[in-house]
Amino acid sequence: MTTVASGVYFIKAFAALTVLTLLNGSSHSGTMVQGDAKRDLTDPSVISQLWVVAQVNGTSLYTIENAQGGTFLDLLGGSNASATPVVGNSQSGTSVQQWSFMPTSANTTYTIVNSATNTVIDLLAGGTADGTAVNGWEYTGPTNTNQVWDLVRVGAAEFTRNK
């Protein structure tokens, strides 16, 4: 695994122009995470697409918190089954909300691995339509671009967190 700088990011699908989005930026636990077209930073609803990546002290693990909803990337029910929906949940401090970033061979993109289940974040069929499902899935290798993500950092001058 690798070290990623803590900060605010878009998490963009490598093979699609979609990013992880918390549905309606909701603060309710169990809210679905989906793939949507990346919004411009001037769009008021962009905050539902921004994620605060924070390293868990002394580890190579990270939490990924939605900047609008304040919920954390999680797998529905903590399941390790392929096709388990990725959701936003209230902070639990458990390993199902901890992730590692496994670099691809290019070392510029990552597979995002759940610490508890060892499944990875997968954009269903590499879909490009708004609302494309995002699931936990068994890792199928670096050539499966549905499981490869680019972290696009948003600078402090571009983003003011307002919860």
Secondary structure, 3 states (H helix, E strand, C coil): CCCCCCEEEEEEECCCCEEEEEHHHCCCCCEEEEEEECCCCCCHHHHHHCEEEEECCCCCCEEEEECCCCCEEEEHHHCCCCCEEEEEECCCCCHHHCEEEEECCCCCCEEEEECCCCCEEEEHHHCCCCCEEEEEECCCCCCCHHHCEEEEEECCCCCCCCC
